[in-house]
Amino acid sequence: MAKDILKIISQMQKVHDYYGKGKDAYGKIDKVHKATKIAIYNFDSIRELYGSGYKAAEVKKLILTLDKRAKIAEQAAIAAFPVIKSSKNKMWVHWANQTDKYGPESKESQSARKYYLKILIRYDEDLLERINYCQTFINVSERQVTLYTAMSKYVIQVKKLCETMIAMPEIYGSGHKSEAWNMYTNLNGMAPSCKKIAAAHKKLIKTLMAEQKRVKKIKKVNDIYISDMRKTDITRMLKKAMKAMGVDIE
């Protein structure tokens, strides 16, 4: 049985930084970008930049977090939406039975008709809620794709900067080569992890769009039923429907 996508998305909101801006990841690499403004032989600034607060263990932990985000987004992308339940079919049969038993203009038939309309409207509201729910998370996931695609590119830029630093001539006491190499090595796993998150959200967007499209079709038909039920001469529609079922109402 497929997992409930609504429950998974609820989990994503808690552990995925779903509404955030990936600050935990950006915070680790943002300061490195500033190195582009540092003079090539300003080694004191370079050492401070690469060595201050940048620990391999922290980056490793961050990559694990990013991989968890990718995994839960992938789970959501292949999960199923629960059925939007309604007693509308049962209430239609009840209305038809009341009409068949007491006549289309009877208080029993009219009461059943009103309740059936109420059920249709409630179902319509549930359908609209599902459509809006999908749109909300389509929007959020689109932002996640943009965020983590940009982040992976950002990491690659920083790695290129590290390569430049590594290629520079060694100057006694600068330590820039070891600092740059440390940064380069630690960042190796981050860009792929960011790409995995972006790819997972692209799949999730397709899943959400498919559900939204499916529910919109159902809602369109349900809206017609509601419109017909609100018409004064509704008994003619019911007679026609019941005649098709082999029940003749005079």
Disulfide bonds with the S-S distance in Angstrom:
none
